């Protein structure tokens, strides 16, 4: 063993030559004395060192108030080493803010355990002396050693967690010999409980650590050697619960003798492993076994429902809910079993208990009501019944009061309401009694049966008749009648009246005092233009009541006209359509002067309109597409007092889809012809047939049998791509002879679009030229000389030397305008008639 020694260094803190001061401060304010008990030392070099290499730790000097000393001060700070080496010389340097850096070097070949003492003015600081381990440069170094293995993640409760420490020297090189000791400290976060295990030296520089924890939860794992943590300590690990065991427990008590046979009841089960940890995996199987009473009815010795399921809706994981619904009353023994995987079933903790099930009470009759017209009796129960399918005679007794010929008893879908439909000659009435014969019980429950008697009560039904309005010019009073009210069961009904608003004292007093089935209100008690809501409440001797209400308006008896716009509101239209708004005027019976002036206004404004008539005509394109307008019609008396009224209507002008058109139609073309695809006649009707806002997309498909394919450009040999323009010119030989092509254009005004298409039949030679030209008819009457909707055939023959077969009929629609002098037919060349054949133009006259 090396000789022990003490090497001590005293530092006179007032001697500035021994201190290093950080910063430019040259003078210090007076400070309180340094406190040994509040001065601390820390750092790796206070517990661990490598021989031959410099090590370091720090001392923080604090005054008696716990404040860091701002300057070296005048205290004696002492650091001493005791251990195998003969000389260890520490060097202290003041860093600032009370911090002293202490550096030292343990001589080579002086490895071992040392004691480090730190004192101030002869008094040991907190924690002094400190234990220091010095190792050789080639020895195992805890700071460089590393740990690995599944135990760094965690383990299952009651199962070992294993990790391995690879010893490394100061240079970080694996050590291949043993001789050191490592320990693992496991701190449980829930309660700060600590478990410590020591390593097994494998003799090859590796050390095995095994822990076995039975309490599930989160832990902090720290691996140390002689108190020094390894390179990557600490780790957070999880100890998970094991499989469910018989330590699972039922923790919801069942109150005996208060359960009812046939009712669903249940309890909760905590899934716990063999160490009592709450298991959250929800993979276990639990069963509930019941021993049925020996006296149980065999038909009832069963359960309608029996199951155990993971609980949800805010219940923590690991909790199961068990539900059981036995039908037979009596005393039961209940056992709850867990079925661990690979093990025999086991009775869980608190899993055996006795249970008594009583018969369920009979359904409770809540009311027995006679309908207002005495045609049926409705019996309402407090819950669902077994709804026996039996005649009325098996269900109820009426004490000799006949239910009538053809009487029937029906249940509602919920089986909690029985309707007794009275037959002809029925003598049962409100006030009579009905007795139930013990044949009605609760649904799916072993309950008692209904045997009670109940008085048949009558339902009151209020009915109130009144005109919707009165006018003082023609009526002097208002009559309201509730005489048609019913439900008195042969006894007089009581009537009470109310009105809102009661805006005059005579009216309020009159209504409050009314107690008859009718109420007569003088018109003078009501205000002109006011709407009143009159209510009558009808009550019968059984305490049942019903209320009916009617609203009556006293029409203003001035000269003011009432104007309205009769079009459907809101009105939907398009910008290209002319729109007519029609006004209507009515007068009160008191009106004598009926000469009116009209004025239309619009928001947003529509300038340049003739707005002084009762009706308003809006030509096409007066309103803009996509804009909503509010138009108002005001009608005013020409004579004083110029009374007036106003009506408004919302007009929504929707955007319309464009119209796609391709000039020339379907036709035959020669393979050597240049082809023009012209969709420039397509229009945007929202802006007066303009094409400015339109985009064009062309597609070409070659017709092949029953299908189509993309078109091949005969000139380039590639796929034919058509430009996005209104007019597309294609050079000769674009199309192949003997083929048929479908060319379509999609005309878009986002987000709306329209499509048109033509078919081109390609021939080798040029087909004959056929033209449709005017036949001398130039003027077209706006009323359409050719009757609208009828077909008119115009024939033109072109002779040639061969073929007499007619192959195409061309159909055109003639849109007849409102101006004369337009041609009914345009002059356009057509090549779709064969040689020596007749081309027929079938024309339809349409008024626009």
KAQUITA-V210894 format. One line per field, one symbol per residue. ss: DSSP state (a for helix, b for strand, c for the rest). Layout:
ss = ???
//
This chain:
ss = ccccbbbbbbbbcccaaacccccccccccccccbcccccbbbcaaacbbbcccbbbbbbbcbbccccbcccccccbbbbbbbbcccccccbbbbbbccbbbbbbbccccccbbbbbbbbbccbbcccccbbbbbbccccccccccbbbcaaacbbbccccbbbbbbcbcccccbccccccccbbbbbbcccccbbbbbcbbccccbbbbbbcccccbbbbbbbbbccbbcccccbbbbbbccccccccbbccccccccbbccccbbbbbbcbcccccbcccccccbbbbbbccccccaaaccbbbbbbbbccccccccbbbbbbbbcccbbbbbbbbbcccccccbbbbbbbbbbbbbcbccccbbbbbbcccccbbbbbbcccbccccccaaaabbcccccccbccbbbbcccccbbbbbccbccccccccbbbbcccccbccccbcccccbbbcbbccbcccbcccbbbcccccbbbbbccccbcccccccbbbbbbbccccaaaaaaaaaccccbbbbbaaacccccbbbbbbbbbcccccbbbbbbbbbbbccccccbbbbcccccbbbbccccbbbcbbbbcccccccccbbbbbbbbccccccccccccbbbcccccccccbbbbbbbbbbccccccbbbbbbbbbbbccccbcccccccbbbbccccbbbbccccbbaaaccbccccbbbbbbbbbbccbbbbcbccccccbcccccccbbbbcccccccccbbbbbbbbbbccbbbbbbbbbbbbccccccbbbccccccccccccccccccbbbbbbbbcccccccccccbbbbbbbcccccccccccbbbccccccbbbbbbbbbbbc
//
